[in-house]
Amino acid sequence: MSQVVRAKQLYESAFHPDSGELQNVFGRMSFQMPGGCLVTGAMLQWYRTATAVVFWQWVNQSFNALVNYTNRNANSPLTTTQMGVAYVSATSAAMATALTFKFVIQKRATNPILARFVPFFAVAAANWVNIPLMRQNEILLGLDVTDENGKIIGKSQIAPVKGISQVVTSRIIMCAPGMLLLPVIMERLEPKAWMKRIRWAHIGIQTGIVGLFLTFMVPTACAIFPQKCKLSVDTMKRYEKERYEEILKNTDGKPPQYVYFNKGL
């Protein structure tokens, strides 16, 4: 039995739940810990110059775009143009946010530790751009919704709005402890004599600590909202009358209380 459970875990971590296709290894949620800790560690280490901020935000949003595309709801494919627009928009938003906060902090803040929080604000802002744009067709075209037995009974445009909002929230929660607590830890450690002697190791120390945070936060953040999300049919009746009528037709006038859909990760 344990072998069956293990095989199921491996399959679900590698294959997309909608399309059944093998996912890109670097875009899988299981790669979020090693990939995320390397990029986050670099963002937190090299934040002092505008060039470093721009470069590492670009690297981070490139990684996020791959993760967001890999973990989308695959029933709503994107065109190459849409993916390009989403990528450029999210990267630009992250860079603009990071540079704005950096400029404001440098000019007005008296506590230098505030500059260390620039990467978090940029990442949080960019998530609200990157994920919705990378999954825009889900909102524009609607998602297939099912009854509790998995039978498709209609479509909804409210469903992806709810699902994407939950995904963005969980992604921010995922990175928050490492990006908010680590700057405080490093600010206390760096003045120490022994830390000054090993400046070359700071990036490794930060990456390791971020990795520890993500080891716990990736599964925690993913578990906050279930991947199989539900939506009240009464909500659809109120805001999506045409979609509701379609569900009525497909269920012989006896709609379920809730419909279900894959929100993605």
DOLUMDO-913422 format. One line per 4 residues: number of its first residue (from 0); their letters; for each residue x, y, z of C-alpha. Coordinates in Angstrom, 1 decimal, m for minus. Layout:
% residues N
NUM = a = X/Y/Z | ...;
% end
This chain:
% residues 265
0 = msqv = 0.0/0.0/0.0 | 2.8/2.4/0.9 | 4.4/1.8/m2.6 | 1.1/2.7/m4.2;
4 = vrak = 0.8/5.9/m2.2 | 4.4/6.8/m3.0 | 3.9/6.2/m6.7 | 0.8/8.4/m6.6;
8 = qlye = 2.8/11.2/m5.0 | 5.5/10.9/m7.6 | 3.0/10.9/m10.5 | 1.1/13.9/m9.1;
12 = safh = 4.3/15.9/m8.6 | 5.5/15.3/m12.2 | 2.3/15.2/m14.4 | m0.2/18.0/m14.9;
16 = pdsg = m3.6/17.2/m13.3 | m5.6/18.5/m16.3 | m3.6/17.5/m19.4 | m1.7/14.5/m18.0;
20 = elqn = 1.4/15.8/m19.7 | 4.9/15.5/m18.1 | 5.7/18.9/m16.6 | 9.0/20.8/m17.1;
24 = vfgr = 11.1/19.8/m14.1 | 12.2/23.4/m13.4 | 8.5/24.6/m13.3 | 7.2/21.9/m11.0;
28 = msfq = 6.1/23.0/m7.5 | 8.5/20.3/m6.2 | 11.4/22.3/m7.6 | 10.2/25.5/m5.8;
32 = mpgg = 12.4/24.8/m2.8 | 15.8/24.4/m4.6 | 15.0/26.9/m7.3 | 13.4/29.5/m5.0;
36 = clvt = 16.1/29.4/m2.4 | 18.8/30.1/m4.9 | 17.0/33.0/m6.5 | 15.7/34.4/m3.2;
40 = gaml = 19.1/34.1/m1.6 | 20.7/36.1/m4.4 | 18.0/38.8/m4.3 | 18.5/39.2/m0.5;
44 = qwyr = 22.3/39.3/m0.9 | 22.6/41.7/m3.8 | 20.2/44.5/m3.2 | 22.3/47.5/m2.8;
48 = tata = 22.7/48.7/m6.4 | 20.0/49.4/m8.9 | 21.7/47.1/m11.4 | 21.7/44.2/m9.0;
52 = vvfw = 18.0/44.8/m8.1 | 17.0/44.9/m11.8 | 19.0/41.8/m12.7 | 17.8/39.6/m9.9;
56 = qwvn = 14.2/40.7/m10.3 | 14.4/39.8/m13.9 | 15.8/36.3/m13.0 | 13.1/35.8/m10.3;
60 = qsfn = 10.2/36.8/m12.6 | 11.6/34.6/m15.4 | 11.6/31.7/m12.9 | 8.1/32.6/m11.7;
64 = alvn = 6.7/32.8/m15.2 | 7.9/29.3/m15.9 | 6.4/28.1/m12.6 | 3.1/29.9/m13.2;
68 = ytnr = 2.8/28.5/m16.7 | 3.6/25.0/m15.6 | 1.0/25.0/m12.8 | m1.8/26.8/m14.7;
72 = nans = m5.1/25.2/m15.4 | m4.2/23.5/m18.7 | m7.7/23.6/m20.1 | m7.2/27.3/m21.1;
76 = pltt = m4.1/27.5/m23.3 | m2.2/30.7/m23.9 | m0.9/32.0/m27.2 | 2.7/32.9/m27.6;
80 = tqmg = 1.8/36.6/m27.8 | m0.2/36.4/m24.5 | 2.7/34.6/m22.8 | 5.1/37.2/m24.0;
84 = vayv = 2.9/40.1/m22.8 | 2.5/38.4/m19.4 | 6.2/37.9/m19.0 | 7.2/41.4/m20.0;
88 = sats = 4.5/43.0/m17.9 | 5.3/41.0/m14.8 | 9.0/41.6/m15.1 | 8.5/45.3/m15.7;
92 = aama = 6.2/45.5/m12.6 | 8.7/43.8/m10.4 | 11.6/46.0/m11.6 | 9.5/49.2/m11.3;
96 = talt = 8.3/48.3/m7.8 | 11.8/47.4/m6.6 | 13.4/50.5/m8.0 | 10.6/52.7/m6.6;
100 = fkfv = 10.9/51.3/m3.1 | 14.7/51.5/m3.3 | 14.6/55.1/m4.4 | 12.1/56.1/m1.7;
104 = iqkr = 14.0/54.2/1.1 | 17.3/55.7/0.1 | 15.9/59.2/0.1 | 13.7/59.1/3.2;
108 = atnp = 14.4/56.1/5.4 | 16.7/56.4/8.4 | 17.0/52.7/9.1 | 19.2/50.9/6.5;
112 = ilar = 17.5/47.5/7.2 | 14.4/48.8/5.3 | 16.4/48.4/2.1 | 16.6/44.7/2.7;
116 = fvpf = 12.8/44.4/2.3 | 12.8/45.8/m1.2 | 12.9/42.3/m2.8 | 9.8/41.1/m0.9;
120 = fava = 7.7/44.1/m1.9 | 8.8/43.7/m5.5 | 8.0/40.0/m5.5 | 4.6/40.5/m3.8;
124 = aanw = 3.6/43.2/m6.3 | 4.8/41.2/m9.3 | 2.8/38.1/m8.2 | m0.4/40.1/m8.6;
128 = vnip = 0.7/40.9/m12.2 | 2.5/37.7/m13.3 | 0.0/35.1/m12.3 | m3.2/36.7/m13.5;
132 = lmrq = m1.6/37.6/m16.9 | 0.0/34.2/m17.3 | m3.5/32.7/m16.7 | m5.6/35.4/m18.4;
136 = neil = m7.4/33.0/m20.7 | m8.9/31.3/m17.7 | m10.6/34.5/m16.8 | m11.5/35.6/m20.3;
140 = lgld = m12.9/32.2/m21.5 | m13.9/30.6/m18.2 | m13.0/27.3/m16.6 | m14.7/24.0/m16.9;
144 = vtde = m16.6/23.3/m13.6 | m17.7/19.9/m12.5 | m20.1/18.3/m10.0 | m18.7/16.4/m7.0;
148 = ngki = m18.3/13.3/m9.2 | m16.0/15.1/m11.7 | m18.6/15.4/m14.5 | m18.2/18.7/m16.4;
152 = igks = m21.5/20.6/m16.2 | m20.5/24.1/m17.4 | m18.1/26.9/m17.3 | m17.4/29.8/m15.0;
156 = qiap = m15.4/33.1/m15.2 | m15.7/33.7/m11.4 | m14.1/30.4/m10.7 | m10.6/31.4/m12.1;
160 = vkgi = m10.8/34.8/m10.3 | m11.3/32.9/m7.0 | m8.6/30.3/m7.8 | m6.0/32.8/m9.1;
164 = sqvv = m6.5/35.0/m6.0 | m5.9/32.0/m3.8 | m2.8/31.1/m5.7 | m1.3/34.6/m5.5;
168 = tsri = m2.0/34.7/m1.8 | m0.4/31.4/m1.2 | 2.7/32.3/m3.2 | 3.2/35.5/m1.1;
172 = imca = 2.7/33.5/2.1 | 5.2/31.0/0.8 | 8.1/33.5/0.4 | 7.2/35.9/3.2;
176 = pgml = 9.0/34.2/6.2 | 12.3/33.9/4.4 | 12.2/37.4/2.8 | 10.9/39.2/5.9;
180 = llpv = 12.8/37.3/8.7 | 16.1/36.7/7.0 | 16.9/40.4/6.5 | 16.5/40.9/10.3;
184 = imer = 18.7/37.9/11.0 | 21.4/39.1/8.6 | 21.3/42.6/9.9 | 22.1/41.3/13.4;
188 = lepk = 24.8/38.8/12.2 | 26.7/40.9/9.7 | 28.3/43.3/12.3 | 29.8/40.3/14.2;
192 = awmk = 33.6/40.0/13.8 | 33.3/36.3/12.6 | 30.8/37.3/10.0 | 33.0/40.0/8.7;
196 = rirw = 35.8/37.5/8.2 | 33.6/35.3/6.0 | 31.9/37.8/3.7 | 32.5/35.4/0.8;
200 = ahig = 30.1/32.9/2.6 | 27.2/35.3/3.1 | 25.4/34.3/0.0 | 25.7/30.6/0.9;
204 = iqtg = 24.4/31.3/4.5 | 21.4/33.3/3.2 | 20.6/30.7/0.5 | 20.8/27.9/3.1;
208 = ivgl = 18.5/29.7/5.5 | 16.0/30.5/2.7 | 16.1/26.8/1.8 | 15.1/25.9/5.4;
212 = fltf = 12.2/28.3/5.3 | 11.0/27.1/1.9 | 11.3/23.4/3.0 | 8.4/24.1/5.4;
216 = mvpt = 6.6/27.0/3.6 | 6.2/25.4/0.2 | 3.9/22.5/1.4 | 2.3/24.8/4.0;
220 = acai = 1.4/27.5/1.5 | 0.2/25.0/m1.1 | m2.0/23.3/1.6 | m3.8/26.5/2.7;
224 = fpqk = m6.2/26.3/m0.2 | m7.2/23.0/m1.7 | m6.2/22.5/m5.3 | m9.7/21.2/m6.1;
228 = ckls = m11.5/24.4/m5.4 | m15.3/24.8/m5.0 | m17.6/27.6/m5.9 | m21.2/28.1/m4.7;
232 = vdtm = m23.8/27.8/m7.5 | m25.7/30.6/m5.8 | m22.7/32.9/m6.5 | m22.9/32.0/m10.2;
236 = krye = m26.7/32.5/m10.2 | m26.1/36.1/m8.9 | m23.1/37.1/m11.0 | m23.1/34.7/m14.0;
240 = kery = m26.7/34.2/m15.0 | m25.9/32.8/m18.5 | m23.4/30.3/m17.1 | m25.9/29.4/m14.4;
244 = eeil = m28.6/28.7/m17.0 | m26.1/26.5/m18.8 | m25.6/24.5/m15.6 | m29.3/24.3/m15.1;
248 = kntd = m29.7/22.8/m18.6 | m26.9/20.3/m18.1 | m28.3/19.1/m14.8 | m31.9/18.8/m15.8;
252 = gkpp = m32.9/21.7/m13.6 | m31.3/20.2/m10.5 | m27.9/22.0/m10.0 | m25.6/20.9/m7.2;
256 = qyvy = m24.9/23.3/m4.3 | m21.3/23.6/m5.4 | m19.2/23.2/m8.5 | m15.6/22.2/m8.5;
260 = fnkg = m12.5/23.2/m10.6 | m8.7/22.9/m10.5 | m7.3/26.2/m9.3 | m3.7/25.3/m10.1;
264 = l = m0.7/25.9/m7.9;
% end
